[in-house]
Amino acid sequence: MFGLPTDNPNNLRVVGTARTEDAINRAAKEGLRPLLKKVEPSDQIHDMVAVYQNQATGEIVLSGDCRMRPSEGFVEVLPRRTFYPYSFPAPFAAYLVPSDLSEGDRVWLEDIIEDIIAVFGSQGWHPRLECAEAIWTGKDFEIQFDPEKDAEILIG
């Protein structure tokens, strides 16, 4: 996505994420240490959409681009608005920390729990960072991505 890594570019050790009670308990039984966190949608993360409906057929068309209008026969039924575009199964999740991870180890978080802006896009598009490098502090992960410096800014 727009120059952001989606795979593990430095071949770091991967730390997984569990997003359900069963997955967390299964990982704990396998010897991983679940680091629980709240899943809190950020009001800074959003997309934009308007909904148009064909008056003859009832079909709908979504538009996230204010410059684009659907073909003839469609009318706007829901005006353009921002919304949180992600859905998670529970209000908690856990990083699955290997028991032999040492303070200062660099890892790859393949599914980031925290909402961090990945891109400052145009027209209301501010997607979340999905994965990134992190450093284990012994208690938590310091994600090596600062939106103020690292997020792309799209104009147009």
Stockholm file with secondary structure:
# STOCKHOLM 1.0

chainA/1-156         MFGLPTDNPNNLRVVGTARTEDAINRAAKEGLRPLLKKVEPSDQIHDMVAVYQNQATGEIVLSGDCRMRPSEGFVEVLPRRTFYPYSFPAPFAAYLVPSDLSEGDRVWLEDIIEDIIAVFGSQGWHPRLECAEAIWTGKDFEIQFDPEKDAEILIG
#=GR chainA/1-156 SS CTTCCSSCTTCCEEEEEECSHHHHHHHHHTTCEEEEEECCCCTTCBEEEEEEEETTTCCEEEECCTTCCCCTTEEEEEEEEEECCCCCSSSEEEEEECTTCCTTCEEEESSCCSCCBCEECSTTCBCBCCCEEEEECSSSEEESCCHHHHSEECCC
#=GC SS_cons         CTTCCSSCTTCCEEEEEECSHHHHHHHHHTTCEEEEEECCCCTTCBEEEEEEEETTTCCEEEECCTTCCCCTTEEEEEEEEEECCCCCSSSEEEEEECTTCCTTCEEEESSCCSCCBCEECSTTCBCBCCCEEEEECSSSEEESCCHHHHSEECCC
//
